[in-house]
Amino acid sequence: MDQKGKVYEIHGTVTGHKGDPLCGARIVVWWQHIRDRKELAAGETSDRGIYYLTYAIPERAPEPLLLVVEAVSKDIDAPLLS
């Protein structure tokens, strides 16, 4: 099934060390290349730590495609990666 050019949605909740929602955390969906990343979508979490982003897979993306979701906040020690 060819997934290129289609629009996808991703959503979730980001919490801190004590389980409290992280407000204003920057969320980025990356297309991971061997040693490089290309940003596909970015946004911030709501007051409740919720994010919702849409992204499209580039037409010429080689398969298999590796996506990385990153959350960055001043309230955590290091970026969270998924």
C-alpha positions as YAML, in Angstrom:
chain: A
units: angstrom
residues:
- id: 1
  name: MET
  ca: [0.00, 0.00, 0.00]
- id: 2
  name: ASP
  ca: [1.49, 3.35, -1.05]
- id: 3
  name: GLN
  ca: [1.33, 5.81, 1.85]
- id: 4
  name: LYS
  ca: [3.18, 8.67, 0.20]
- id: 5
  name: GLY
  ca: [1.35, 11.96, -0.28]
- id: 6
  name: LYS
  ca: [-1.44, 11.02, 2.15]
- id: 7
  name: VAL
  ca: [-2.18, 13.14, 5.21]
- id: 8
  name: TYR
  ca: [-1.94, 11.49, 8.63]
- id: 9
  name: GLU
  ca: [-2.92, 12.60, 12.13]
- id: 10
  name: ILE
  ca: [-1.07, 12.11, 15.37]
- id: 11
  name: HIS
  ca: [-2.25, 13.09, 18.83]
- id: 12
  name: GLY
  ca: [-1.48, 12.41, 22.45]
- id: 13
  name: THR
  ca: [-0.77, 13.81, 25.88]
- id: 14
  name: VAL
  ca: [2.62, 14.75, 27.31]
- id: 15
  name: THR
  ca: [3.17, 14.59, 31.05]
- id: 16
  name: GLY
  ca: [6.10, 15.40, 33.32]
- id: 17
  name: HIS
  ca: [7.90, 13.50, 36.07]
- id: 18
  name: LYS
  ca: [4.93, 13.57, 38.46]
- id: 19
  name: GLY
  ca: [2.32, 12.86, 35.80]
- id: 20
  name: ASP
  ca: [1.30, 16.51, 35.48]
- id: 21
  name: PRO
  ca: [0.43, 17.70, 31.95]
- id: 22
  name: LEU
  ca: [3.22, 19.64, 30.22]
- id: 23
  name: CYS
  ca: [1.67, 22.87, 28.93]
- id: 24
  name: GLY
  ca: [3.42, 24.51, 25.97]
- id: 25
  name: ALA
  ca: [5.78, 21.62, 25.18]
- id: 26
  name: ARG
  ca: [7.02, 21.72, 21.59]
- id: 27
  name: ILE
  ca: [6.06, 18.58, 19.66]
- id: 28
  name: VAL
  ca: [7.81, 17.72, 16.37]
- id: 29
  name: VAL
  ca: [7.15, 14.86, 13.95]
- id: 30
  name: TRP
  ca: [10.45, 14.06, 12.22]
- id: 31
  name: TRP
  ca: [11.17, 11.99, 9.13]
- id: 32
  name: GLN
  ca: [14.39, 10.23, 10.14]
- id: 33
  name: HIS
  ca: [17.05, 9.74, 7.48]
- id: 34
  name: ILE
  ca: [20.21, 7.80, 8.23]
- id: 35
  name: ARG
  ca: [21.95, 10.74, 9.95]
- id: 36
  name: ASP
  ca: [19.50, 13.54, 9.33]
- id: 37
  name: ARG
  ca: [15.93, 14.49, 10.18]
- id: 38
  name: LYS
  ca: [13.34, 16.48, 8.23]
- id: 39
  name: GLU
  ca: [10.53, 18.19, 10.14]
- id: 40
  name: LEU
  ca: [7.11, 17.07, 8.90]
- id: 41
  name: ALA
  ca: [4.94, 18.87, 11.50]
- id: 42
  name: ALA
  ca: [5.31, 20.85, 14.72]
- id: 43
  name: GLY
  ca: [3.12, 22.40, 17.37]
- id: 44
  name: GLU
  ca: [2.65, 22.88, 21.10]
- id: 45
  name: THR
  ca: [0.71, 21.10, 23.78]
- id: 46
  name: SER
  ca: [-2.41, 22.68, 25.27]
- id: 47
  name: ASP
  ca: [-2.91, 23.63, 28.92]
- id: 48
  name: ARG
  ca: [-3.79, 19.95, 29.50]
- id: 49
  name: GLY
  ca: [-0.67, 18.65, 27.72]
- id: 50
  name: ILE
  ca: [-2.63, 17.54, 24.65]
- id: 51
  name: TYR
  ca: [-1.31, 17.82, 21.10]
- id: 52
  name: TYR
  ca: [-2.84, 17.13, 17.69]
- id: 53
  name: LEU
  ca: [-0.79, 17.36, 14.49]
- id: 54
  name: THR
  ca: [-1.22, 16.41, 10.85]
- id: 55
  name: TYR
  ca: [1.61, 15.50, 8.48]
- id: 56
  name: ALA
  ca: [2.14, 14.12, 4.98]
- id: 57
  name: ILE
  ca: [4.74, 11.58, 3.92]
- id: 58
  name: PRO
  ca: [6.92, 13.08, 1.15]
- id: 59
  name: GLU
  ca: [6.30, 11.68, -2.33]
- id: 60
  name: ARG
  ca: [9.93, 10.55, -2.83]
- id: 61
  name: ALA
  ca: [10.45, 9.08, 0.63]
- id: 62
  name: PRO
  ca: [12.32, 5.76, 0.48]
- id: 63
  name: GLU
  ca: [10.86, 2.84, 2.37]
- id: 64
  name: PRO
  ca: [10.85, 1.72, 5.08]
- id: 65
  name: LEU
  ca: [9.95, 5.11, 6.51]
- id: 66
  name: LEU
  ca: [11.08, 5.93, 10.04]
- id: 67
  name: LEU
  ca: [9.19, 8.62, 11.97]
- id: 68
  name: VAL
  ca: [10.28, 10.10, 15.30]
- id: 69
  name: VAL
  ca: [8.03, 12.17, 17.57]
- id: 70
  name: GLU
  ca: [9.89, 14.52, 19.92]
- id: 71
  name: ALA
  ca: [8.61, 16.54, 22.89]
- id: 72
  name: VAL
  ca: [10.77, 19.37, 24.25]
- id: 73
  name: SER
  ca: [9.95, 21.44, 27.34]
- id: 74
  name: LYS
  ca: [11.78, 23.55, 29.88]
- id: 75
  name: ASP
  ca: [10.06, 21.39, 32.52]
- id: 76
  name: ILE
  ca: [11.88, 18.16, 31.57]
- id: 77
  name: ASP
  ca: [15.61, 17.36, 31.67]
- id: 78
  name: ALA
  ca: [15.90, 15.97, 28.14]
- id: 79
  name: PRO
  ca: [13.69, 15.67, 25.04]
- id: 80
  name: LEU
  ca: [11.20, 12.79, 25.02]
- id: 81
  name: LEU
  ca: [11.44, 10.65, 21.87]
- id: 82
  name: SER
  ca: [9.05, 8.08, 20.52]
...
